Amino acid sequence: MTSPERSASGKQRRFLARRRQILDTALQIAEEESWHAVTTRRLADAIDYSQPVIYQHFKNRDELIRTIAIEGFVTLTHRINSVSQSASATPLEDLARAYIDFGTAHPRLYEAMFTHPTELPFAQPQTPPELQKAFDALASVIAREAPGVAEASAELFWACSHGLVTLLDAGRIPPDRLDHHIHRVAEIVRLDSSS
């Protein structure tokens, strides 16, 4: 016979495992097809549960996508921190590559984070901490080469890197010129810091 605490923790573990399964399945469907394909009916079929089970975890589809987006920022922060912890001679170029690689490897996750309509507030007091940590990590790498204007330079760097991800995903620029663009973005940020 098990204790109530052990049963409760087992129930909680199953609840969290099912929540993780829903999130992973939703992202997989989105990456393979699009966010339009992610519906509660489709998710319920994919994980072999009824639709009400989905609603036990997320009040609606928007909350589900918002949760995936926030998790994406956590992953992006880890990527940025790995650049920050390296002793690279070209941290801005490495940062741009890490950012662009993340966005192009996970285009629908990146879309949920940056272009899919959500209620996630950016650059506001109520910005979720996961989003703020991602920006702060970006700014800390930028500060190595643009110490006086790290925040503004980080915004410029982010805008340029975001543009490259978006254009690459849409097939609007050739990938073989990416290294040139990355080098130019780094030069612009360095120049911005010296002006």
Backbone hydrogen bonds, N-H to C=O, Kabsch-Sander energy under -0.5 kcal/mol:
donor,donor_aa,acceptor,acceptor_aa,energy
7,S,3,S,-2.2
8,A,4,P,-2.7
9,S,5,E,-2.6
10,G,6,R,-2.2
11,K,7,S,-2.6
12,Q,8,A,-2.8
13,R,9,S,-2.6
14,R,10,G,-2.2
15,F,11,K,-2.4
16,L,12,Q,-2.7
17,A,13,R,-2.5
18,R,14,R,-2.4
19,R,15,F,-2.3
20,R,16,L,-2.5
21,Q,17,A,-2.2
22,I,18,R,-2.3
23,L,19,R,-2.4
24,D,20,R,-2.9
25,T,21,Q,-2.5
26,A,22,I,-2.5
27,L,23,L,-2.3
28,Q,24,D,-2.3
29,I,25,T,-2.6
30,A,26,A,-2.4
31,E,27,L,-2.9
32,E,28,Q,-2.1
33,E,29,I,-2.6
34,S,29,I,-0.8
37,A,34,S,-0.7
38,V,35,W,-1.2
39,T,37,A,-1.1
43,L,39,T,-2.7
44,A,40,T,-2.7
45,D,41,R,-2.3
46,A,42,R,-2.3
47,I,43,L,-2.4
48,D,44,A,-0.8
49,Y,44,A,-2.1
53,V,50,S,-1.2
54,I,50,S,-0.8
54,I,51,Q,-0.8
55,Y,51,Q,-1.5
56,Q,52,P,-0.8
56,Q,53,V,-0.6
57,H,53,V,-0.6
57,H,54,I,-1.3
58,F,54,I,-2.2
64,L,60,N,-1.6
65,I,61,R,-2.5
66,R,62,D,-2.6
67,T,63,E,-2.3
68,I,64,L,-2.0
69,A,65,I,-2.6
70,I,66,R,-2.4
71,E,67,T,-2.2
72,G,68,I,-2.0
73,F,69,A,-1.7
74,V,70,I,-1.5
75,T,71,E,-2.1
76,L,72,G,-2.7
77,T,73,F,-2.3
78,H,74,V,-1.8
79,R,75,T,-2.0
80,I,76,L,-2.6
81,N,77,T,-2.9
82,S,78,H,-1.8
83,V,79,R,-1.3
84,S,80,I,-2.4
85,Q,81,N,-2.1
86,S,83,V,-1.1
94,D,90,T,-2.5
95,L,91,P,-2.5
96,A,92,L,-2.5
97,R,93,E,-2.5
98,A,94,D,-2.6
99,Y,95,L,-2.6
100,I,96,A,-3.0
101,D,97,R,-3.2
102,F,98,A,-2.1
103,G,99,Y,-2.4
104,T,100,I,-2.7
105,A,101,D,-2.1
106,H,102,F,-1.5
110,Y,106,H,-2.9
111,E,107,P,-2.1
112,A,108,R,-2.3
113,M,109,L,-2.0
114,F,110,Y,-2.3
115,T,111,E,-2.2
116,H,111,E,-3.5
127,T,124,Q,-2.0
131,L,128,P,-0.9
132,Q,128,P,-1.9
133,K,129,P,-2.8
134,A,130,E,-1.4
135,F,131,L,-2.0
136,D,132,Q,-2.9
137,A,133,K,-2.5
138,L,134,A,-2.1
139,A,135,F,-2.9
140,S,136,D,-2.0
141,V,137,A,-1.5
142,I,138,L,-2.2
143,A,139,A,-2.3
144,R,141,V,-1.3
145,E,142,I,-1.6
146,A,142,I,-2.0
149,V,146,A,-0.6
150,A,147,P,-0.6
153,S,149,V,-3.1
154,A,150,A,-2.5
155,E,151,E,-1.9
156,L,152,A,-2.1
157,F,153,S,-3.0
158,W,154,A,-2.8
159,A,155,E,-2.4
160,C,156,L,-2.4
161,S,157,F,-2.9
162,H,158,W,-3.0
163,G,159,A,-2.3
164,L,160,C,-2.1
165,V,161,S,-2.4
166,T,162,H,-2.7
167,L,163,G,-2.6
168,L,164,L,-2.6
169,D,165,V,-2.7
170,A,166,T,-1.7
171,G,168,L,-1.2
172,R,167,L,-3.0
173,I,167,L,-0.8
177,R,174,P,-1.6
178,L,175,P,-1.7
181,H,177,R,-2.1
182,I,178,L,-2.9
183,H,179,D,-2.4
184,R,180,H,-2.2
185,V,181,H,-2.6
186,A,182,I,-2.3
187,E,183,H,-2.2
188,I,184,R,-2.6
189,V,185,V,-2.3
190,R,186,A,-2.4
191,L,187,E,-2.9
192,D,188,I,-2.7
193,S,189,V,-1.8
194,S,190,R,-0.9
194,S,191,L,-0.6
195,S,191,L,-0.8
195,S,192,D,-0.6
